């Protein structure tokens, strides 16, 4: 990554069962604005780091039941912006019939407008 900025932090995950939205958020970063890409909403701070990820229609997108998304025991994400491309790598586990299942989707999209090159790595700080 050319002239990239790097940030690491802890965060949280939450799931809205009624609206089927899975949400990953970084602690201690102030939200500034959102950017929607297909069924993903990226939250950015005032420094244009991606500090939150909302997955709309999450159960369909992740090919699992809504009840499986209620408890995510382990997770992390890395969000990068590089030369006009956004890449989000999610790594998390769900519990299905007392068995941990790994999910590792990668989302790649061009940016809408200018965003500086950056990488944010966020790991589980706590979960609901």
Residue, then its C-alpha position, 0 to 999 in steps of 0.5 A: x500500500x502506497x503511503x498507507x496509514x495503519x490503525x489497530x483497535x478493539x471492538x464489538x459485534x452486535x446483531x439486530x435479529x428483527x432487521x437482520x443486520x450484523x454490525x462490527x464496530x471499533x471502540x474509541x473511534x468517532x463516527x463521521x459518515x457512512x458509505x453504502x456498497x450493495x448490502x454493506x454499509x461502511x462507517x468512517x471516522x473523520x480521518x476516513x478510517x473504516x470504523x464500522x461495518x453493517x451487513x444488511x440481510x446478513x443471514x442471506x449474505x452469510x448463508x446461515x440462519x438468523x438465530x446463528x448470528x445471535x451469538x458470535x463468540x470470536x471475530x476480527x476484521x481488516x478494512x483496507x483502502x488502497x488506490x481507490x479499492x475497498x477490501x474488507x476481510x471478516x473472520x468470525x465464528x458462529x455456533x451451529x448445533x454446538x459446533x463452531x463454524x468459521x466464516x471468512x467473507x472478503x468484500x471488494x469494491x471500488x470507492x465512491x469518491x476519494x478516500x486516502x489509503x489506510x488499513x484498520x485491523x479490529x479484533x474482539x473486545x467484547x460481544x453481546 
